[in-house]
Amino acid sequence: MTVRVRFAPSPTGMFHVGGARSALQNWIFAKQQGGVFVLRIEDTDAARNRPEWTEGILSALDWIGIQRGSYEGPYFQSANAGEHRDAATRLHAAGRAYYCDCTREAIQARTGSQYQGYDGFCRDRGLEAGPGRALRFRTPDEGETVVVDLVRGEPTFENKLIEDFVIARGDGSAVFLLANVVDDMVMGITHVIRAEEHLPNTPKQQLLWDALGVKPPVWAHVPVVVNEKRQKLSKRRDKVALEAYRDEGYLADAMRNYLMLLGWAPTGDREIVPWSVIESEFRLAEVNPSPAFFDEKKLRAFNGEYIRALPVDEFVAACQPWLTGTDTIAPPPWRPAEFDPAAFAAVAPLAQTRIAVLSEIVPNVDFLFLSSPLVEEAAWAKAMKEGAADLLDEAIAAFEALPEWAAEPLKATLEEVGARRGLKLGKAQAPVRVAVTGRSVGLPLFESLAVLGRERTLTRLRAARLRLV
């Protein structure tokens, strides 16, 4: 048997990080087993589907290493509408499903409760298909449905507690439960690896597999991904879009390494490991069923480690989208003609050790490519206190007299200026840094002044001094 897994997202919004985790787990499992990864776009929600969301799914998968052309698909669920209807017809003809015209209000009036499920009222009424009549699956009254799950063992569900659920709408179109099962049958899916939130649907879907005469797939329900309050990650509340992390400057290698740690860990006391190790060591049976905390602070730290590990030339290349702007990344504050690749290359090794996401490169280097710095007013107010004007006067005079414009002479000169005023270097350089870069923190100051150049540095120091008049 050839292992066939599927990833089946809906094109109704941005690509969820939890979905990316499931895609990677399916991808690795298929690769380990010499199997096939199938991409199926579940696009039957016509009111919410948009073509750009489909492209977003493909692009996001490309980014995390599941490249177009390396998997089967994408298929579209809407193309299987005929198979869905045929399955519904077969189930009805076999007595495994029946038509029902009950409204939610009618059910509530009979049961006296808005919380009680369907009461089986139409089971034996013999209704035929018609407008407003949904098709319900006839759930067995006795016995149990055992779900054999590679992550959760054997969850068992009493059939009598599973209501007769709808499998097709009044217009004949299949609902998710049936469409999902039929698609998996048509595509020969052998293993379904998906999030825990789908587990309550699994006994219903397994009953459908049995009723249609096909052996169910092997199930594996991986843990739900939660936020710091242990709430399931929500698009409305949490930062969950993979594209947002990509455009903020997270590296794909860091993201997929971190995603694979949501419910699983490699051997040894380590978390940051080569992808080849993850591909080799990952086992579904070792996935922890408990909810997995998506810790953005930890991801940020991961990303910083990955950035620092890049060869400098790769770091320079990785920064380019933020230095120029793209369709999804805002352009930097400088004009394209103002950007100096040589100046950036000179400070890139300094910046590489100080940023955790690539978007942070812009505020670290913008002072090099603007005619005047973007001054943070809070930084200005803190640095330009009493005595700052006199210190700037002395610094300007000392810098003008420097025979060599380089980091070490600049540092030694400002140390002398500060010492004459009873200031350590950290205090002495604060007004200079804000005057030149506009910020109180950033790249090493003297290396930055060396790259900026004598005239531009002195021009900014003089402008800051005039502002203090």
C-alpha positions as CSV (number, residue, x, y, z in Angstrom):
1,M,0.0,0.0,0.0
2,T,1.3,3.4,-0.9
3,V,0.8,5.9,1.9
4,R,-1.3,8.9,0.7
5,V,-1.9,11.9,3.0
6,R,-3.7,15.1,2.3
7,F,-3.7,18.7,3.4
8,A,-7.1,20.2,2.8
9,P,-7.3,24.0,3.6
10,S,-10.2,26.3,2.8
11,P,-9.4,29.4,0.8
12,T,-11.3,31.7,3.1
13,G,-8.6,33.8,4.7
14,M,-4.9,34.1,5.6
15,F,-2.9,30.9,6.1
16,H,-3.1,29.8,9.7
17,V,0.1,28.8,11.5
18,G,-1.7,25.8,12.9
19,G,-2.5,24.7,9.3
20,A,1.1,25.2,8.4
21,R,2.1,22.9,11.3
22,S,-0.3,20.2,10.0
23,A,0.9,20.6,6.5
24,L,4.5,20.0,7.6
25,Q,3.6,17.0,9.7
26,N,1.7,15.4,6.7
27,W,4.6,16.3,4.4
28,I,7.3,14.7,6.6
29,F,5.2,11.6,7.3
30,A,4.6,11.1,3.5
31,K,8.3,11.5,2.8
32,Q,9.3,9.1,5.6
33,Q,6.9,6.4,4.2
34,G,7.8,6.9,0.6
35,G,4.3,8.1,0.1
36,V,2.3,10.9,-1.6
37,F,1.3,14.3,-0.3
38,V,-2.0,15.6,-1.8
39,L,-3.1,19.2,-1.7
40,R,-6.9,19.6,-1.8
41,I,-8.5,23.0,-1.7
42,E,-11.9,22.7,0.0
43,D,-13.6,25.5,-1.9
44,T,-17.3,24.6,-1.6
45,D,-18.0,27.7,0.6
46,A,-18.6,29.9,-2.5
47,A,-19.7,32.9,-0.4
48,R,-16.3,33.2,1.4
49,N,-13.8,31.7,-1.2
50,R,-11.5,34.1,-3.1
51,P,-8.9,33.2,-5.7
52,E,-6.2,35.2,-3.9
53,W,-6.7,33.1,-0.8
54,T,-5.9,30.0,-2.9
55,E,-2.8,31.6,-4.3
56,G,-1.9,32.6,-0.7
57,I,-2.1,28.9,0.4
58,L,0.2,27.9,-2.5
59,S,2.6,30.7,-1.8
60,A,2.7,30.0,2.0
61,L,3.4,26.3,1.3
62,D,6.2,27.3,-1.1
63,W,7.7,29.4,1.6
64,I,7.9,26.6,4.2
65,G,9.4,24.2,1.8
66,I,6.4,22.4,0.3
67,Q,7.0,23.5,-3.2
68,R,4.6,23.5,-6.1
69,G,5.3,20.5,-8.4
70,S,6.6,18.4,-5.5
71,Y,3.1,17.2,-4.5
72,E,-0.1,15.9,-6.1
73,G,-2.6,18.7,-6.8
74,P,-3.9,21.1,-6.0
75,Y,-7.3,19.5,-6.4
76,F,-10.5,21.5,-5.8
77,Q,-13.3,20.0,-3.7
78,S,-15.9,21.7,-5.9
79,A,-14.9,19.5,-8.8
80,N,-16.1,16.4,-6.8
81,A,-19.7,17.6,-6.4
82,G,-20.9,14.8,-8.6
83,E,-19.3,12.1,-6.4
84,H,-20.7,13.8,-3.3
85,R,-24.2,13.6,-4.7
86,D,-23.7,10.0,-5.8
87,A,-22.6,9.0,-2.3
88,A,-25.6,10.7,-0.8
89,T,-27.9,8.9,-3.2
90,R,-26.4,5.5,-2.3
91,L,-26.7,6.1,1.4
92,H,-30.4,7.1,1.0
93,A,-31.1,4.1,-1.3
94,A,-29.5,1.7,1.3
95,G,-31.6,3.1,4.1
96,R,-28.6,4.6,5.8
97,A,-29.9,8.2,5.3
98,Y,-33.3,9.9,5.3
99,Y,-34.8,13.2,4.4
100,C,-35.8,15.6,7.1
101,D,-37.8,18.9,6.9
102,C,-37.4,19.8,10.6
103,T,-36.4,23.4,11.4
104,R,-34.3,24.3,14.4
105,E,-37.3,26.0,15.9
106,A,-39.4,22.8,15.5
107,I,-36.8,20.7,17.1
108,Q,-36.5,23.1,20.0
109,A,-40.3,23.2,20.4
110,R,-40.4,19.4,20.6
111,T,-37.4,18.9,22.9
112,G,-38.0,22.0,25.0
113,S,-34.3,22.8,24.9
114,Q,-32.1,24.9,22.6
115,Y,-29.1,22.7,23.4
116,Q,-30.5,19.2,22.8
117,G,-29.6,17.7,19.4
118,Y,-31.8,16.3,16.8
119,D,-34.5,13.9,18.1
120,G,-34.9,11.6,15.1
121,F,-38.4,12.8,14.3
122,C,-38.2,12.2,10.6
123,R,-36.5,8.8,10.7
124,D,-39.5,6.8,9.6
125,R,-41.7,9.4,7.9
126,G,-40.5,8.3,4.4
127,L,-39.9,11.8,3.1
128,E,-38.5,12.1,-0.4
129,A,-36.1,14.8,-1.6
130,G,-37.5,18.2,-1.9
131,P,-36.9,21.9,-1.2
132,G,-36.1,22.5,2.4
133,R,-35.4,18.9,3.1
134,A,-31.9,18.0,4.3
135,L,-30.5,14.5,4.1
136,R,-29.6,13.0,7.5
137,F,-27.4,10.0,8.2
138,R,-29.1,7.3,10.3
139,T,-26.7,6.8,13.2
140,P,-26.8,3.3,14.8
141,D,-28.8,3.1,18.0
142,E,-26.4,0.7,19.7
143,G,-22.8,-0.1,19.9
144,E,-19.7,2.0,19.9
145,T,-17.4,3.6,17.3
146,V,-13.8,3.2,18.1
147,V,-11.4,5.6,16.5
148,V,-7.9,4.2,16.3
149,D,-5.7,7.2,16.5
150,L,-1.9,7.3,16.2
151,V,-1.7,10.2,18.7
152,R,-4.6,9.6,21.0
153,G,-4.9,5.9,21.3
154,E,-8.5,4.6,20.9
155,P,-11.1,7.2,21.7
156,T,-14.5,5.5,22.0
157,F,-17.9,7.1,21.2
158,E,-21.3,5.6,22.1
159,N,-23.4,5.6,18.9
160,K,-26.6,6.4,20.8
161,L,-25.0,9.7,21.8
162,I,-24.3,10.7,18.2
163,E,-27.3,12.4,16.7
164,D,-28.5,11.8,13.1
165,F,-26.4,14.4,11.4
166,V,-27.0,16.2,8.2
167,I,-24.9,15.1,5.2
168,A,-26.6,17.0,2.4
169,R,-28.5,20.3,2.2
170,G,-31.9,20.8,0.8
171,D,-30.4,21.7,-2.6
172,G,-28.6,18.4,-2.7
173,S,-25.1,19.8,-2.0
174,A,-23.0,17.8,0.5
175,V,-22.0,19.3,3.8
176,F,-18.4,19.1,5.0
177,L,-18.7,15.7,6.8
178,L,-19.8,13.9,3.7
179,A,-17.7,15.8,1.1
180,N,-14.6,15.3,3.2
181,V,-15.1,11.6,3.4
182,V,-15.9,11.2,-0.3
183,D,-13.0,13.3,-1.4
184,D,-10.6,11.1,0.8
185,M,-12.1,8.0,-0.8
186,V,-11.8,9.2,-4.3
187,M,-8.2,10.3,-3.7
188,G,-7.2,7.1,-2.0
189,I,-6.1,8.8,1.3
190,T,-4.7,6.2,3.7
191,H,-3.8,8.5,6.6
192,V,-5.6,11.6,7.9
193,I,-3.3,13.8,10.0
194,R,-5.1,16.8,11.2
195,A,-5.8,19.1,14.2
196,E,-7.5,17.8,17.4
197,E,-10.5,20.2,16.7
198,H,-11.7,17.7,14.1
199,L,-11.8,14.7,16.5
200,P,-15.5,15.2,17.4
201,N,-16.3,14.8,13.7
202,T,-14.2,11.6,13.3
203,P,-16.8,9.1,14.6
204,K,-19.4,10.5,12.3
205,Q,-17.0,10.3,9.4
206,Q,-15.9,6.8,10.3
207,L,-19.5,5.8,10.3
208,L,-19.8,7.2,6.8
209,W,-16.8,5.3,5.6
210,D,-18.2,2.1,6.9
211,A,-21.7,2.8,5.4
212,L,-20.1,3.4,2.0
213,G,-18.3,0.1,2.3
214,V,-14.7,1.5,2.4
215,K,-12.1,0.9,5.1
216,P,-11.5,4.1,7.0
217,P,-8.1,5.8,7.0
218,V,-5.6,5.7,9.8
219,W,-6.3,8.7,12.0
220,A,-3.9,11.0,13.8
221,H,-5.2,14.1,15.6
222,V,-2.4,16.4,16.6
223,P,-2.8,18.9,19.5
224,V,-4.6,22.1,19.1
225,V,-2.4,25.2,19.1
226,V,-3.2,27.7,21.8
227,N,-2.1,31.2,22.9
228,E,-0.5,32.2,26.2
229,K,-4.0,32.1,27.9
230,R,-4.3,28.5,26.7
231,Q,-7.1,29.6,24.3
232,K,-7.2,28.1,20.8
233,L,-5.5,30.4,18.4
234,S,-8.1,32.6,16.7
235,K,-7.9,34.7,13.5
236,R,-10.0,37.3,15.2
237,R,-7.9,37.6,18.3
238,D,-4.4,36.3,17.8
239,K,-1.6,36.8,15.3
240,V,-2.0,33.6,13.3
241,A,-1.3,34.4,9.7
242,L,1.8,32.8,8.4
243,E,2.1,35.5,5.7
244,A,2.3,38.1,8.5
245,Y,5.3,36.4,10.1
246,R,6.9,36.0,6.7
247,D,6.4,39.7,5.9
248,E,7.7,40.7,9.3
249,G,11.0,39.0,8.5
250,Y,10.9,35.5,10.0
251,L,13.0,33.1,8.2
252,A,11.3,30.0,6.7
253,D,13.8,27.7,8.3
254,A,13.2,29.1,11.7
255,M,9.4,29.1,11.3
256,R,9.2,25.5,10.2
257,N,11.6,24.3,12.9
258,Y,9.5,26.1,15.5
259,L,6.2,24.8,14.1
260,M,7.4,21.2,14.3
261,L,8.1,21.7,18.1
262,L,4.4,22.4,18.7
263,G,3.6,19.0,20.3
264,W,6.9,17.2,19.5
265,A,10.6,17.5,20.2
266,P,13.8,16.0,18.7
267,T,16.0,13.8,20.8
268,G,18.4,15.3,23.3
269,D,18.3,18.6,25.1
270,R,17.9,20.7,21.9
271,E,15.3,22.5,19.9
272,I,17.1,24.3,17.1
273,V,18.1,21.5,14.8
274,P,18.7,21.0,11.1
275,W,15.6,20.2,9.0
276,S,17.2,16.9,8.1
277,V,17.1,15.9,11.8
278,I,13.4,16.7,12.0
279,E,12.7,14.7,8.9
280,S,14.6,11.8,10.3
281,E,13.3,11.8,13.9
282,F,9.7,13.0,13.7
283,R,7.2,10.3,14.7
284,L,3.5,10.7,15.0
285,A,3.4,8.3,17.9
286,E,5.6,10.6,19.8
287,V,3.4,13.7,19.4
288,N,2.1,14.9,22.8
289,P,-1.7,15.1,22.7
290,S,-1.8,18.1,25.1
291,P,-2.5,21.6,23.7
292,A,0.6,23.2,22.2
293,F,1.5,26.8,23.2
294,F,2.5,29.0,20.3
295,D,5.0,31.3,22.1
296,E,5.8,34.2,19.8
297,K,8.6,35.4,22.1
298,K,10.2,32.0,21.7
299,L,9.7,32.0,18.0
300,R,11.4,35.5,17.9
301,A,14.4,34.1,19.8
302,F,14.5,31.2,17.4
303,N,14.5,33.5,14.5
304,G,17.3,35.6,15.9
305,E,19.5,32.5,16.2
306,Y,18.8,31.5,12.6
307,I,19.6,35.1,11.4
308,R,22.9,35.1,13.3
309,A,23.8,31.7,11.8
310,L,23.5,33.0,8.2
311,P,26.6,33.7,6.2
312,V,26.9,37.5,5.8
313,D,26.2,37.4,2.1
314,E,23.0,35.4,2.7
315,F,22.0,37.8,5.4
316,V,22.4,40.7,2.9
317,A,20.3,38.9,0.3
318,A,17.6,38.1,2.9
319,C,17.3,41.7,3.9
320,Q,16.6,42.9,0.3
321,P,12.8,42.9,0.4
322,W,12.8,45.3,3.3
323,L,15.5,47.5,1.7
324,T,13.4,47.9,-1.4
325,G,9.8,47.0,-0.6
326,T,7.6,44.4,-2.3
327,D,3.9,43.9,-3.0
328,T,3.3,42.9,0.6
329,I,6.2,44.7,2.4
330,A,6.2,48.5,2.7
331,P,9.0,50.4,1.0
332,P,11.7,51.9,3.3
333,P,11.7,55.6,4.2
334,W,14.5,56.5,1.8
335,R,14.3,57.0,-2.0
336,P,15.8,54.1,-4.1
337,A,18.5,56.4,-5.4
338,E,19.7,57.2,-1.8
339,F,20.4,53.5,-1.0
340,D,24.1,52.7,-1.1
341,P,24.8,48.9,-1.3
342,A,28.4,49.3,-0.2
343,A,27.4,51.2,2.9
344,F,24.8,48.6,3.7
345,A,27.3,45.8,3.2
346,A,29.7,47.5,5.6
347,V,27.2,47.6,8.5
348,A,25.4,44.3,7.7
349,P,27.6,42.2,10.0
350,L,26.9,44.7,12.8
351,A,23.2,44.6,12.2
352,Q,23.1,40.8,11.9
353,T,23.9,40.3,15.5
354,R,21.3,42.8,16.8
355,I,18.0,42.0,15.0
356,A,15.6,39.2,15.7
357,V,13.4,39.7,12.6
358,L,14.5,41.0,9.2
359,S,12.1,44.0,9.2
360,E,14.2,45.5,12.1
361,I,17.0,46.1,9.6
362,V,15.2,49.3,8.4
363,P,15.3,51.3,11.6
364,N,18.9,50.1,12.2
365,V,20.3,51.5,9.0
366,D,17.9,54.2,7.8
367,F,20.2,56.9,9.0
368,L,22.7,55.9,6.4
369,F,20.3,56.5,3.5
370,L,18.3,59.6,4.5
371,S,19.4,63.2,4.1
372,S,18.6,63.8,7.8
373,P,17.7,61.2,10.5
374,L,14.2,60.3,11.6
375,V,14.4,61.6,15.2
376,E,12.6,59.9,17.9
377,E,11.4,62.7,20.2
378,A,11.6,60.6,23.4
379,A,15.2,59.7,22.6
380,W,16.0,63.4,21.8
381,A,14.4,64.6,25.1
382,K,16.4,62.0,27.1
383,A,19.8,62.7,25.4
384,M,19.7,66.4,24.9
385,K,19.6,67.6,28.5
386,E,21.6,70.3,30.2
387,G,25.2,70.2,29.0
388,A,24.4,68.5,25.7
389,A,25.0,71.6,23.6
390,D,28.5,72.2,25.0
391,L,29.4,68.5,24.6
392,L,28.2,68.7,20.9
393,D,30.3,71.8,20.4
394,E,33.4,70.1,21.7
395,A,32.7,66.9,19.7
396,I,32.3,68.8,16.5
397,A,35.6,70.7,17.0
398,A,37.4,67.5,17.9
399,F,35.9,65.5,15.0
400,E,36.8,68.3,12.5
401,A,40.4,68.0,13.6
402,L,40.7,64.2,13.2
403,P,43.3,63.3,10.7
404,E,41.8,59.8,10.2
405,W,38.0,59.2,10.0
406,A,37.7,55.7,11.4
407,A,36.0,53.9,14.3
408,E,38.8,53.7,16.7
409,P,40.0,57.4,16.4
410,L,36.4,58.5,16.7
411,K,35.9,56.5,19.8
412,A,39.1,57.7,21.4
413,T,38.3,61.3,20.6
414,L,34.8,61.2,22.1
415,E,36.2,59.5,25.2
416,E,38.6,62.4,25.7
417,V,35.7,64.9,25.2
418,G,33.6,63.1,27.7
419,A,36.5,62.7,30.2
420,R,37.0,66.5,30.2
421,R,33.4,66.9,31.2
422,G,33.5,64.1,33.8
423,L,31.5,61.8,31.6
424,K,32.0,58.1,30.8
425,L,31.8,57.1,27.2
426,G,28.2,55.8,27.4
427,K,27.0,59.2,28.6
428,A,29.1,61.2,26.2
429,Q,28.0,59.3,23.2
430,A,24.2,59.6,23.9
431,P,23.8,63.1,22.4
432,V,26.0,62.2,19.4
433,R,24.1,59.0,18.7
434,V,20.7,60.8,18.7
435,A,22.0,63.7,16.6
436,V,23.4,61.4,14.0
437,T,21.0,58.4,13.9
438,G,17.8,59.9,15.5
439,R,17.6,57.0,18.0
440,S,19.1,56.1,21.4
441,V,19.9,52.6,20.5
442,G,21.2,51.0,17.3
443,L,24.3,49.8,15.6
444,P,27.8,50.4,17.2
445,L,28.1,54.2,17.1
446,F,31.7,54.7,15.9
447,E,31.5,52.1,13.2
448,S,28.3,53.8,12.0
449,L,30.0,57.2,12.0
450,A,32.9,55.8,10.0
451,V,30.5,54.5,7.3
452,L,28.3,57.6,7.3
453,G,31.4,59.7,6.6
454,R,32.9,62.9,8.0
455,E,30.8,65.5,6.2
456,R,27.4,63.9,6.8
457,T,28.3,63.2,10.4
458,L,29.4,66.8,11.1
459,T,26.4,68.2,9.2
460,R,24.0,66.3,11.5
461,L,25.9,67.3,14.7
462,R,25.7,70.9,13.7
463,A,22.0,70.7,12.9
464,A,21.4,69.1,16.3
465,R,23.4,71.9,18.0
466,L,21.3,74.6,16.2
467,R,18.2,72.9,17.4
468,L,19.4,73.3,21.0
469,V,19.8,77.0,20.7
